[in-house]
Structure formats: structure tokens, C-alpha cells
Amino acid sequence: MSTRGGPGQALPARACRTGHFQLPPCLAASCRRSCCLYFTAAGANRWPYGRARQARNGHIKRITDSDIRNSLVLELTGTNVATTYISAPINPHASLGIKLPFLCMVIKNLKKYFSFEITILDDKNMRRRLRASNYQSTTRVRPFCCTMPLGLTEGWNQIQFNLADFTRRAYGTNYVECVRVQIHANCRLRRIYFSDHLFSEADLPDSYRMGHADDAELHRQHMMHRQQAMQASMLQQEQDMMQAQQPANAVA
């Protein structure tokens, strides 16, 4: 994949900042048609849309991780979550222009504070920031920013974020495109990609998974626990959203 955002659709010119990516040849044909590879640690020095990085009292560097067969990952660590991050595109006024609704990230829980932020554009031509962190306990919906808790299990996690569904539930509007992605410390990052639907493990190559074929049972148990945690987290988010919207309705 060089600059494709979906099946046969090229990303807008404003999204193509620097560099190019090719999807691994082992990707299934369906995945190749429906995925947009956004970041891989092996090519961290040449993001397809350009990258801004900042590290104060911390570091951002590529290392190998023994839990995934010494594969290359990008480690972001810092004493202050807010001042150590990577983001794209470089121009803060530009847009990635990615219209695929599912954001998937493969990250490692370092048992420290961690957050990420996604800026989206909705059909009201409003930019909304969706911010998830593991140090927040409740969901708060504001006009331009929604913050929510993030539950992570030990070790490697696969975060699957349905941007269209969340935009609809939080703001009652329709998702148009992803404008910006910003990943903060503290984590190890293996891969970020967008897709038009969620793929099963069997349809993804090893580099898109958290484990490998001979780790299937351990991976299955990990996924089961992660799914239970995600379901509990989403239920809590829905309850928090309903509570957050009640005062606004009362005032109206």
C-alpha cells in the first residue's frame, strides 16, 4: 500500500506527506483491499503521512521485544505523558483523510500511564478529539473533546476502535474521516492500521497479530480476557455517556 485509503480509493493529496508503505505480500486479498496500513515499527522512520515527534524527559526509539520473537517495536517512555508523543500529519492544520472507520493498534502495556488521541471530522464539519487513557475512570463528553478510560491487560494488547460507532454514540453525528493520530507515552507500539471491518486472526498475517501460530492457546486466552475487559469497559462508557448527557438535556 502506498497511498490508498480503501478499496480502490486514493487518499486525498493533503494526506500524502512523505514516504510510502507497501502491505506485506502475506496479507490476504480481502485484507489488502480493505486495509490502510498507517504505521509499522519496522518502517518507523518513514511514515506515509509524515510524523512529528517530541520527547521531553523520556525517549522514543526502536527496540526489539522478546515477547514477540525479537520483532522491532517503537518504545515511547517519559515521566510526563503529555510531553512524549508521536503524531501525524506533521502539519497541524492538515488531515490524514482516512475514511475507514476501524482503527486497530497493537501496543504493549508497560504498566505506566498511557494515552492516545484521535481527531475525527464528522458530518457537521466539526473536528472532535477522542482521547483514551488508562489513568481515567469515567467518560466525559464535551463539545470538542471526549475522554474515556482504557482498560489494558498485561503484555501485548490489540486495541480496536470503531470510530463511526463511537462518534454516533457520543455526539449523534456521522463519522467522515480521521484527521489526526497522536500516540503518547508510555507504551511499545508495533502496528497501527485502519480497516473497513474487523478481521479475524486467521485473516491477518503474523505481523498484524499479538502472537504467533505456536502461541495459539495462550493468545486465545489473552483475547478472551481482553474481550471481557473491553465489553465491561464499553458498558461503563455507555453508562457514563448517558449520565453526562442527562444534565445537558435537563438544561435544554
C-alpha positions as a printed Julia matrix, in Angstrom:
252×3 Matrix{Float64}:
   0.0     0.0    0.0
   1.38    3.33  -0.92
  -1.33    5.96  -0.57
  -4.59    4.04  -0.58
  -7.37    4.62   1.96
  -9.79    1.89   0.92
 -10.86   -0.41  -1.87
  -9.65    1.34  -5.0
  -9.74    4.78  -3.38
  -6.67    7.0   -3.19
  -6.21    9.19  -0.17
  -6.5    12.95  -0.71
  -3.3    14.7   -1.77
  -3.14   16.55   1.54
  -2.73   13.21   3.32
   0.32   12.12   1.33
   3.12   13.89   3.1
   6.27   11.8    2.92
   7.29    8.23   2.21
   5.27    5.23   1.1
   4.25    1.89   2.54
   3.58   -1.44   0.87
   1.3    -4.01   2.5
   3.16   -7.26   3.27
   2.69   -9.83   0.49
   1.32  -12.32   3.06
  -1.82  -10.21   3.58
  -4.99  -11.94   2.46
  -6.58  -10.43  -0.65
  -9.61   -9.26   1.31
  -7.37   -7.56   3.85
  -5.34   -5.91   1.11
  -8.48   -4.41  -0.42
  -9.95   -3.19   2.85
  -6.97   -2.06   4.95
  -4.91    1.07   5.15
  -1.54    0.49   6.82
  -0.73    3.54   8.85
   2.31    2.64  10.92
   4.72   -0.23  11.34
   7.7    -0.19  13.69
   9.97   -1.64  11.01
   9.35    1.48   8.92
   9.01    3.97  11.76
  11.4     6.41  10.12
   9.15    6.86   7.08
   5.52    7.21   7.99
   3.28    7.56   4.92
   1.83   10.89   6.09
   4.84   12.38   7.82
   5.42   12.33  11.53
   6.04   14.8   14.31
   7.74   13.57  17.44
   8.55   15.07  20.79
  10.27   13.58  23.83
  10.94   15.56  26.99
  12.33   13.67  29.98
  11.9    10.45  28.04
  12.74    8.76  24.75
  11.25    7.49  21.5
  13.29    4.73  19.91
  13.08    1.44  18.06
  13.92   -1.68  20.05
  13.33   -5.44  19.81
  10.77   -7.11  22.06
  11.45  -10.65  23.3
   7.74  -11.4   23.82
   7.13  -11.3   20.07
  10.24  -13.09  18.8
  12.51  -10.05  18.97
  10.38   -8.12  16.5
  11.03   -4.41  16.05
   8.75   -2.12  18.03
   8.7     1.58  18.81
   9.06    2.39  22.51
   7.7     5.65  23.91
   8.53    6.35  27.53
   8.57    9.53  29.58
   7.95   10.91  33.04
   5.19   13.13  31.64
   2.66   11.53  29.29
   1.79   14.88  27.69
   5.32   15.74  26.57
   6.37   12.45  24.94
   4.42   11.51  21.82
   4.37   10.89  18.09
   1.71   12.34  15.8
   0.72   12.64  12.17
   0.35   14.52   9.92
   3.21   16.94  10.53
   1.13   19.98   9.62
  -1.36   20.52  12.49
  -3.83   22.05  10.04
  -3.69   19.14   7.57
  -5.79   15.98   7.6
  -4.94   12.32   7.15
  -8.18   11.96   5.2
  -8.62    8.3    6.17
 -12.28    7.37   5.82
 -12.05    3.77   7.05
 -13.94    3.55  10.36
 -11.98    0.92  12.32
  -8.7     1.88  13.98
  -6.57   -1.02  15.2
  -3.38   -0.73  17.24
  -1.03   -3.38  18.58
   0.61   -2.0   21.73
   2.35   -3.31  24.84
   1.21   -2.32  28.31
   4.24   -1.03  30.23
   2.21   -0.71  33.45
   2.59    3.06  33.37
   0.36    5.95  32.36
  -0.54    5.8   28.66
  -2.88    7.69  26.35
  -3.68    8.22  22.7
  -5.81   10.78  20.89
  -7.7    10.55  17.6
  -9.08   13.64  15.88
 -12.04   12.96  13.6
 -14.22   15.02  11.29
 -17.99   14.44  11.4
 -20.83   15.31   9.02
 -21.42   18.59  10.89
 -17.95   19.66   9.72
 -16.78   19.59  13.34
 -13.44   18.26  14.47
 -13.77   16.11  17.6
 -10.92   14.76  19.69
 -11.38   11.26  21.11
  -8.88   10.68  23.9
  -8.38    7.36  25.7
  -6.13    6.81  28.72
  -5.5     4.14  31.34
  -5.47    6.68  34.19
  -9.02    7.96  33.8
 -12.0     6.19  35.35
 -15.01    7.89  33.73
 -16.12    9.05  30.28
 -16.62   12.78  29.76
 -18.29   14.16  26.64
 -17.58   17.79  25.77
 -18.44   19.61  22.52
 -14.97   19.24  21.0
 -13.35   16.53  23.12
 -14.43   13.19  24.55
 -12.21   11.49  27.14
 -12.66    7.86  28.12
 -10.98    5.16  30.22
  -8.87    2.48  28.56
  -8.54   -0.99  30.06
  -5.35   -2.85  29.18
  -4.32   -6.38  30.07
  -0.76   -7.35  30.91
   1.65   -7.56  28.0
   0.61   -7.03  24.39
  -2.86   -5.71  23.57
  -4.8    -5.17  20.37
  -6.95   -2.04  20.58
  -9.89   -1.97  18.17
 -11.66    1.38  18.0
 -14.9     1.74  16.0
 -14.67    5.46  15.2
 -18.01    5.61  13.4
 -19.94    3.95  16.21
 -18.28    5.98  18.93
 -18.86    9.28  17.1
 -22.53    8.41  16.7
 -22.98    7.43  20.36
 -21.04   10.37  21.79
 -22.21   13.2   19.51
 -25.13   11.87  17.48
 -23.28   12.65  14.24
 -21.75   10.59  11.44
 -18.03    9.88  11.11
 -16.47   11.29   7.92
 -12.7    10.81   8.24
  -9.77   10.53  10.6
  -7.91   13.83  10.72
  -5.06   13.14  13.12
  -3.49   10.41  15.26
  -1.35   11.11  18.32
   0.2     8.35  20.47
   1.61    9.31  23.87
   3.93    7.55  26.3
   4.16    5.01  27.87
   3.89    2.05  25.51
   5.55   -0.12  22.93
   3.94    0.23  19.54
   4.07   -2.45  16.89
   1.46   -1.51  14.33
  -1.41    0.84  13.55
  -3.84    0.25  10.71
  -7.33    1.26   9.6
  -9.9    -1.07   8.03
 -13.49   -1.08   6.81
 -14.35   -4.02   9.1
 -12.72   -6.11  11.81
 -10.69   -9.09  10.62
 -10.4   -12.45  12.36
  -6.96  -13.61  13.46
  -6.94  -16.18  10.65
  -7.2   -13.43   8.03
  -4.24  -11.45   9.36
  -0.52  -12.11   8.87
   1.67  -12.76  11.92
   2.99   -9.21  11.9
  -0.55   -7.9   12.46
  -1.2   -10.17  15.44
  -0.05  -10.1   19.03
   1.24  -13.69  18.92
   2.3   -16.45  16.53
   0.86  -19.77  15.45
   2.55  -21.86  18.17
   1.28  -19.42  20.79
  -2.34  -20.01  19.73
  -3.72  -21.24  23.06
  -2.04  -18.51  25.09
  -3.21  -15.97  22.54
  -6.78  -17.33  22.63
  -6.91  -16.97  26.42
  -5.43  -13.49  26.2
  -8.01  -12.45  23.6
 -10.85  -13.87  25.71
  -9.77  -11.89  28.77
  -9.24   -8.79  26.66
 -12.68   -9.12  25.08
 -14.3    -9.44  28.51
 -12.42   -6.37  29.72
 -13.4    -4.4   26.59
 -17.08   -5.35  26.96
 -17.06   -4.22  30.59
 -15.28   -1.0   29.61
 -17.76   -0.23  26.79
 -20.71   -0.88  29.11
 -19.23    1.54  31.61
 -18.62    4.11  28.85
 -22.26    3.9   27.71
 -23.45    4.42  31.29
 -21.08    7.37  31.72
 -22.26    8.9   28.42
 -25.89    8.65  29.47
 -25.08   10.33  32.78
 -23.01   13.03  31.06
 -25.83   13.83  28.61
 -28.59   13.99  31.24
 -27.57   17.42  32.67
 -27.39   18.86  29.14
 -30.89   17.58  28.34
 -32.21   18.97  31.62
 -30.83   22.43  30.83
 -32.28   22.31  27.33
